[in-house]
Amino acid sequence: MAGAMLLVLSVSFSLRADFQGSTHMLPFEEGVINYNSAPASNSVVTLQKNLDGKVKTLTFNPKFGYLQALLDELKIPQSSQMLVFSKTSFQRDFISPGSPRAIFFNDDVYVGFVPGAPVIEISVADPKLGAVFYTLEQTKVEAPKITRNNQCLECHASGKTVGVPGHLVRSFETDGNGVPDLTSGISMVNHRTPLDDRWGGWYVTGKHGGQLHRGNLIGKEAFDRQKSEPNFAGNITSLNRFFNPASHLKNQSDIVALMVLEHQAHMHNLLTRLAYESQIALATYGHIRYLKSPVEAFLKYLLFTEEIRLAAPVTGNAEFEKEFSLGAMRDKQGRSLRDLDLKTKLFKYPCSYLIYSEAFNSFPAPMKEEIYRRLWAILSGKDAKGPFANLSIETRHDILEILLETKNDLPDYWRKPSK
């Protein structure tokens, strides 16, 4: 696979859940979107400008190359580290169960590192373009260069990414060398995916009770053993039994980081899809009235209406949970959309924290107005039927109060008492 960032996991659920089956490719390489030639505007672009102007520098480490310095500059916590051993990156020759690929992320940027590989992989959820891909050579030079790589779209723009440049979170069974069986999964894992379909090809550290998953299973023998000895490779806090983790920054592949990643990566794809659809509709018709179905599908995912419930509490790395909460927008009661639950669901208040993202804030005005109109109807209780019926009155009220105190661009009618 050519491309700079393939996040690796998958599951068995229907694509019809997204935009009522509308996952066809949108025209983005020219015309309204003009992906290939339009300049990107994101934190990676800013960092490269600072490197070019010698305002910033990246320190080269003999063991990890530019990894640590890059994570620091992009404000990506090391505690977000997850490890994938399936050979699904374009650097597959360097990946194996004994030398897994590390993924790190924050709200906007994903970084991939493979020990001994020639480049670091970077992708960004650009607010205008969607997923944009870059590489950074792991060679010590005076002026390191982060290079955009549109070849990644060969894998990262398809129906699996809802027809736009996006990210893939997948789950495959592998053989003993990490070669995936591509018939053993579907390339789209998110918060709607049952745990027992997640994390094939990944290492997983953390506690999850009796819940099964496909992580830490290498080769057919391990998958067969799982049937007679459930969780023989689960509920672990160290990876020492599988390989020497000294080749990575952390001895972990955190279960909570994985769950957050799965929600976020697909949310980024849906944000991009809706932004593209809006721009194309406005340029073609001058309005967005034909986009009611995409708006409804977006809101269902935003509000976790189809989230798979946990059958037992999940416990991961406390350091990741702490660092994930640092960017929280909190109301006067201290509540935030980043508050983790991890007992029966991922978040305590089921509304995606990416509603604060630059990608959401950059929606064309008519689209943002429509989303806020529908979201107000749902949270105020005017629309409590259909897919939103499972949101309790208390949950709607909590989310509404949090947004009213933390989102400063809400329409005035949000602040009027509901009848």
C-alpha positions as CSV (number, residue, x, y, z in Angstrom):
1,M,0.0,0.0,0.0
2,A,1.3,3.4,-0.9
3,G,0.5,6.1,1.6
4,A,1.7,7.7,4.7
5,M,-0.8,6.6,7.3
6,L,-2.9,3.5,7.6
7,L,-4.5,3.0,11.0
8,V,-5.1,-0.7,11.2
9,L,-8.3,-2.3,12.5
10,S,-11.8,-3.6,11.1
11,V,-15.2,-5.1,11.8
12,S,-18.4,-6.6,10.5
13,F,-21.0,-3.8,10.2
14,S,-22.7,-2.3,7.3
15,L,-21.5,0.8,5.4
16,R,-25.2,1.7,5.2
17,A,-24.9,3.2,8.7
18,D,-23.0,6.1,7.1
19,F,-25.0,8.6,5.0
20,Q,-27.6,5.9,4.3
21,G,-25.2,4.0,2.1
22,S,-23.8,7.0,0.3
23,T,-20.1,6.2,0.4
24,H,-19.4,6.7,-3.3
25,M,-16.3,8.8,-4.1
26,L,-16.8,12.5,-4.2
27,P,-15.0,14.6,-6.8
28,F,-12.2,16.2,-4.7
29,E,-9.1,16.2,-6.8
30,E,-10.2,19.2,-8.8
31,G,-13.2,21.6,-9.1
32,V,-14.7,22.9,-5.9
33,I,-12.4,21.0,-3.4
34,N,-9.2,21.0,-5.5
35,Y,-7.5,18.7,-3.0
36,N,-4.2,18.2,-5.0
37,S,-3.3,21.8,-5.5
38,A,-5.1,23.6,-2.6
39,P,-2.7,24.6,0.1
40,A,-3.1,22.8,3.4
41,S,-3.4,24.8,6.6
42,N,-2.7,22.8,9.8
43,S,-0.2,22.3,12.6
44,V,2.2,20.2,10.4
45,V,2.4,23.0,7.8
46,T,3.0,25.5,10.6
47,L,5.8,23.4,12.0
48,Q,7.5,23.1,8.7
49,K,7.4,26.8,8.2
50,N,9.0,27.3,11.6
51,L,11.7,24.7,10.7
52,D,12.3,26.5,7.4
53,G,12.6,29.8,9.2
54,K,14.8,28.3,11.9
55,V,12.3,29.3,14.5
56,K,12.1,25.7,15.5
57,T,14.4,22.7,15.3
58,L,14.0,18.9,15.7
59,T,16.4,17.1,17.9
60,F,17.6,13.8,16.4
61,N,17.8,10.8,18.8
62,P,20.1,7.9,17.8
63,K,17.4,5.4,18.8
64,F,14.1,7.0,17.8
65,G,15.2,9.5,15.2
66,Y,13.0,12.6,15.1
67,L,10.0,10.8,16.8
68,Q,10.2,12.4,20.3
69,A,10.9,15.9,19.1
70,L,8.1,15.6,16.5
71,L,5.6,14.5,19.1
72,D,6.6,17.4,21.4
73,E,6.3,20.0,18.7
74,L,2.9,18.7,17.6
75,K,1.7,18.3,21.2
76,I,1.0,14.6,20.9
77,P,1.3,12.7,24.2
78,Q,3.5,9.7,24.2
79,S,0.9,8.1,26.4
80,S,-1.3,7.7,23.4
81,Q,1.0,5.0,22.0
82,M,-0.7,2.0,20.4
83,L,1.1,-0.8,18.6
84,V,0.0,-2.7,15.5
85,F,1.8,-5.7,14.1
86,S,-0.1,-6.4,11.0
87,K,1.7,-5.6,7.8
88,T,-0.7,-3.0,6.5
89,S,1.5,0.1,6.2
90,F,3.5,1.0,3.1
91,Q,6.5,0.3,5.4
92,R,5.2,-3.3,5.9
93,D,8.6,-4.8,5.3
94,F,9.7,-3.4,8.7
95,I,6.6,-4.4,10.6
96,S,6.2,-7.7,12.4
97,P,4.9,-9.1,15.8
98,G,8.5,-8.6,17.0
99,S,8.7,-5.1,15.6
100,P,5.3,-3.5,15.7
101,R,4.3,-0.1,14.3
102,A,3.5,2.6,16.9
103,I,0.6,5.0,16.4
104,F,0.4,8.3,18.4
105,F,-2.3,10.9,18.1
106,N,-4.0,14.0,19.4
107,D,-7.2,15.6,18.3
108,D,-5.9,16.5,14.8
109,V,-2.7,14.6,14.0
110,Y,-1.7,11.0,13.7
111,V,2.0,9.8,13.8
112,G,3.3,6.4,12.8
113,F,6.7,5.1,13.8
114,V,8.3,1.8,12.9
115,P,11.7,0.9,14.5
116,G,14.4,0.9,11.7
117,A,12.0,2.2,9.0
118,P,13.3,5.1,6.8
119,V,10.5,7.5,7.5
120,I,8.0,8.7,10.1
121,E,4.4,8.7,8.8
122,I,2.2,11.7,9.6
123,S,-1.4,12.5,8.7
124,V,-3.5,15.5,9.7
125,A,-7.2,16.1,9.8
126,D,-7.0,19.4,7.8
127,P,-10.0,21.6,8.5
128,K,-10.5,22.3,4.8
129,L,-9.0,19.3,2.9
130,G,-9.7,16.4,5.2
131,A,-6.9,13.9,5.7
132,V,-3.5,15.1,4.4
133,F,-0.5,12.9,4.5
134,Y,3.2,13.5,5.1
135,T,6.5,11.8,5.7
136,L,9.6,12.8,7.6
137,E,12.9,11.0,6.7
138,Q,14.6,9.4,9.7
139,T,18.1,10.7,8.7
140,K,19.9,13.3,10.7
141,V,20.2,16.5,8.7
142,E,20.6,20.2,9.4
143,A,17.2,21.1,8.0
144,P,14.6,18.2,8.3
145,K,11.8,18.4,5.8
146,I,8.2,17.2,6.3
147,T,6.9,16.3,2.8
148,R,3.3,16.0,1.7
149,N,2.6,12.7,0.0
150,N,-0.6,12.5,-2.0
151,Q,0.2,8.9,-3.1
152,C,-1.3,7.8,0.2
153,L,-4.8,8.4,-1.4
154,E,-4.4,5.1,-3.2
155,C,-5.5,3.5,0.0
156,H,-6.9,6.5,1.9
157,A,-9.6,7.6,-0.4
158,S,-12.3,5.0,-1.0
159,G,-15.7,3.8,0.2
160,K,-13.9,2.6,3.4
161,T,-13.2,6.3,4.2
162,V,-16.7,7.3,3.1
163,G,-15.5,8.5,-0.3
164,V,-13.1,11.2,0.9
165,P,-9.4,11.4,1.9
166,G,-9.6,9.9,5.3
167,H,-8.3,7.4,7.9
168,L,-8.7,3.7,8.3
169,V,-9.1,1.8,11.5
170,R,-9.1,-1.9,10.8
171,S,-9.0,-5.4,12.4
172,F,-7.6,-8.5,10.6
173,E,-6.5,-11.9,11.7
174,T,-2.8,-12.3,10.8
175,D,-0.4,-15.2,10.5
176,G,2.7,-15.6,12.7
177,N,4.6,-12.9,10.7
178,G,1.9,-10.3,10.8
179,V,0.5,-10.9,7.2
180,P,-3.2,-10.1,7.4
181,D,-6.0,-12.3,6.1
182,L,-8.0,-9.6,4.3
183,T,-11.0,-11.9,4.2
184,S,-11.2,-11.9,8.0
185,G,-12.6,-8.4,8.6
186,I,-14.1,-5.2,7.2
187,S,-12.0,-1.9,7.1
188,M,-14.0,0.3,9.3
189,V,-13.8,0.1,13.1
190,N,-15.4,2.7,15.3
191,H,-17.6,3.0,18.4
192,R,-20.3,1.0,16.8
193,T,-18.1,-2.1,16.5
194,P,-18.5,-5.0,19.0
195,L,-15.4,-5.4,21.1
196,D,-15.0,-9.1,20.0
197,D,-14.5,-7.8,16.4
198,R,-11.9,-5.2,17.3
199,W,-8.1,-5.1,17.4
200,G,-7.1,-8.0,15.2
201,G,-3.4,-7.3,14.3
202,W,-2.9,-5.0,17.3
203,Y,-1.4,-5.4,20.7
204,V,-3.8,-4.4,23.5
205,T,-2.8,-3.5,27.1
206,G,-5.4,-2.8,29.8
207,K,-8.2,-4.5,31.7
208,H,-11.6,-5.4,30.2
209,G,-13.0,-8.1,32.4
210,G,-14.6,-11.1,30.6
211,Q,-15.1,-9.1,27.3
212,L,-13.3,-10.8,24.4
213,H,-11.3,-9.0,21.6
214,R,-9.0,-10.0,18.8
215,G,-5.9,-8.2,20.1
216,N,-2.7,-10.0,21.1
217,L,-3.6,-13.0,18.9
218,I,-0.8,-13.9,16.5
219,G,-1.4,-16.7,14.0
220,K,-4.2,-19.3,13.6
221,E,-3.1,-21.3,16.7
222,A,-3.7,-18.3,18.9
223,F,-7.2,-17.7,17.4
224,D,-8.0,-21.4,17.9
225,R,-6.8,-21.2,21.5
226,Q,-9.0,-18.2,22.2
227,K,-12.0,-20.5,21.6
228,S,-11.1,-22.9,24.3
229,E,-9.3,-20.4,26.6
230,P,-11.1,-17.1,26.3
231,N,-8.9,-14.1,27.1
232,F,-5.8,-16.2,27.5
233,A,-4.0,-13.2,25.9
234,G,-6.2,-10.5,27.3
235,N,-6.3,-8.3,30.4
236,I,-2.6,-7.7,30.4
237,T,-0.6,-4.6,31.4
238,S,2.8,-5.5,29.9
239,L,3.9,-6.6,26.4
240,N,7.0,-8.4,27.5
241,R,5.6,-11.9,26.7
242,F,5.4,-10.9,23.0
243,F,8.5,-8.9,22.2
244,N,11.1,-6.6,23.7
245,P,9.2,-3.3,24.1
246,A,12.5,-1.3,24.6
247,S,12.4,-0.6,20.9
248,H,9.4,1.7,21.6
249,L,8.7,4.7,23.8
250,K,6.3,2.8,26.1
251,N,5.5,-0.7,27.1
252,Q,1.9,-0.4,26.2
253,S,-0.7,-0.4,23.5
254,D,-3.4,1.2,25.5
255,I,-7.0,0.0,25.3
256,V,-8.6,3.4,26.1
257,A,-6.4,5.2,23.5
258,L,-7.6,2.6,21.0
259,M,-11.2,3.2,21.8
260,V,-10.8,7.0,21.6
261,L,-8.9,6.6,18.3
262,E,-11.6,4.5,16.8
263,H,-14.3,7.1,17.5
264,Q,-12.1,10.0,16.4
265,A,-10.8,8.6,13.1
266,H,-14.2,7.9,11.8
267,M,-15.6,11.2,13.1
268,H,-12.9,13.0,11.1
269,N,-14.0,11.1,8.0
270,L,-17.6,12.1,8.5
271,L,-16.6,15.8,9.1
272,T,-14.7,15.8,5.8
273,R,-17.6,14.1,3.9
274,L,-20.2,16.6,5.2
275,A,-17.9,19.5,4.5
276,Y,-17.2,18.3,0.9
277,E,-20.9,17.6,0.3
278,S,-21.8,21.1,1.6
279,Q,-19.3,22.9,-0.6
280,I,-20.4,20.9,-3.7
281,A,-24.1,21.5,-3.1
282,L,-23.7,25.2,-2.5
283,A,-21.6,25.6,-5.7
284,T,-24.1,23.5,-7.7
285,Y,-27.5,24.5,-6.3
286,G,-26.9,27.4,-4.0
287,H,-28.4,25.5,-1.0
288,I,-27.9,22.4,1.0
289,R,-31.6,21.2,1.1
290,Y,-30.7,17.9,-0.5
291,L,-28.3,16.9,2.3
292,K,-30.9,16.0,5.0
293,S,-29.9,12.4,5.1
294,P,-26.1,13.1,5.5
295,V,-26.9,15.6,8.3
296,E,-29.0,13.0,10.1
297,A,-26.3,10.3,9.8
298,F,-23.7,12.7,11.0
299,L,-25.8,13.6,14.1
300,K,-26.4,9.9,14.9
301,Y,-22.6,9.4,15.0
302,L,-21.9,12.7,16.8
303,L,-24.3,11.6,19.6
304,F,-23.2,8.0,19.8
305,T,-26.7,6.7,19.1
306,E,-25.4,3.3,17.9
307,E,-22.5,2.9,20.3
308,I,-21.8,-0.6,21.5
309,R,-22.3,-0.8,25.2
310,L,-19.5,-2.2,27.4
311,A,-20.4,-5.4,29.3
312,A,-17.7,-4.8,31.9
313,P,-15.6,-1.8,33.0
314,V,-12.5,-1.0,31.0
315,T,-9.3,0.3,32.6
316,G,-6.3,1.7,30.6
317,N,-3.2,3.8,31.2
318,A,-4.1,6.5,33.8
319,E,-1.4,8.8,32.1
320,F,-3.3,8.8,28.8
321,E,-6.6,9.5,30.5
322,K,-5.1,12.4,32.3
323,E,-3.5,13.9,29.2
324,F,-6.6,13.4,27.1
325,S,-8.6,15.4,29.6
326,L,-6.1,18.3,29.6
327,G,-7.7,20.0,26.6
328,A,-11.2,19.8,28.0
329,M,-13.7,22.6,27.7
330,R,-15.6,22.5,31.0
331,D,-18.8,24.1,32.3
332,K,-19.2,25.7,35.7
333,Q,-20.0,22.3,37.2
334,G,-16.7,20.9,35.8
335,R,-18.4,18.7,33.2
336,S,-16.8,18.1,29.8
337,L,-17.5,16.2,26.6
338,R,-14.0,14.6,27.2
339,D,-15.1,13.0,30.5
340,L,-14.6,9.3,30.1
341,D,-17.1,6.8,31.5
342,L,-15.5,3.4,30.6
343,K,-18.1,1.5,32.7
344,T,-20.9,1.0,30.2
345,K,-19.8,3.3,27.4
346,L,-16.8,5.4,26.2
347,F,-17.8,8.9,27.3
348,K,-20.0,10.1,30.2
349,Y,-21.7,12.7,28.0
350,P,-22.3,11.1,24.5
351,C,-21.5,14.0,22.2
352,S,-18.3,14.0,20.3
353,Y,-15.6,16.4,21.6
354,L,-14.8,17.1,17.9
355,I,-17.7,19.5,17.9
356,Y,-15.1,21.9,19.1
357,S,-12.6,21.1,16.3
358,E,-11.5,23.4,13.6
359,A,-13.0,21.0,11.0
360,F,-16.5,21.5,12.6
361,N,-16.1,25.2,13.0
362,S,-15.0,25.5,9.4
363,F,-18.3,24.1,8.0
364,P,-20.0,26.4,5.5
365,A,-22.5,28.7,7.4
366,P,-25.7,27.1,6.0
367,M,-24.5,23.6,7.0
368,K,-23.5,24.7,10.5
369,E,-26.9,26.4,10.9
370,E,-28.7,23.2,9.9
371,I,-26.7,21.1,12.3
372,Y,-27.3,23.4,15.2
373,R,-31.0,23.6,14.3
374,R,-31.3,19.8,14.4
375,L,-29.1,19.4,17.4
376,W,-31.2,21.9,19.4
377,A,-34.3,20.0,18.5
378,I,-32.7,16.7,19.7
379,L,-31.2,18.1,22.9
380,S,-34.2,20.2,23.9
381,G,-36.5,17.1,23.6
382,K,-38.5,18.4,20.6
383,D,-37.1,15.4,18.6
384,A,-37.0,12.4,21.0
385,K,-38.0,9.7,18.5
386,G,-36.4,7.3,16.1
387,P,-32.6,7.0,16.4
388,F,-32.4,9.6,19.1
389,A,-35.0,7.9,21.4
390,N,-32.3,6.2,23.4
391,L,-30.9,9.5,24.7
392,S,-32.4,10.0,28.2
393,I,-33.8,13.3,29.2
394,E,-31.0,13.7,31.7
395,T,-28.3,13.0,29.1
396,R,-29.8,15.5,26.7
397,H,-30.0,18.1,29.4
398,D,-26.4,17.6,30.5
399,I,-25.0,17.9,26.9
400,L,-27.2,20.9,26.3
401,E,-25.9,22.7,29.4
402,I,-22.3,21.8,28.6
403,L,-22.5,23.1,25.1
404,L,-24.3,26.3,26.2
405,E,-21.4,27.2,28.5
406,T,-18.5,26.0,26.2
407,K,-19.5,26.6,22.6
408,N,-19.5,30.3,21.9
409,D,-21.1,30.3,18.4
410,L,-24.4,28.7,19.2
411,P,-27.5,30.5,17.8
412,D,-29.4,32.8,20.2
413,Y,-32.5,30.5,20.2
414,W,-30.5,27.9,22.1
415,R,-30.5,30.2,25.1
416,K,-34.2,30.6,25.3
417,P,-36.1,28.3,27.7
418,S,-37.8,25.3,26.0
419,K,-41.5,25.1,26.4
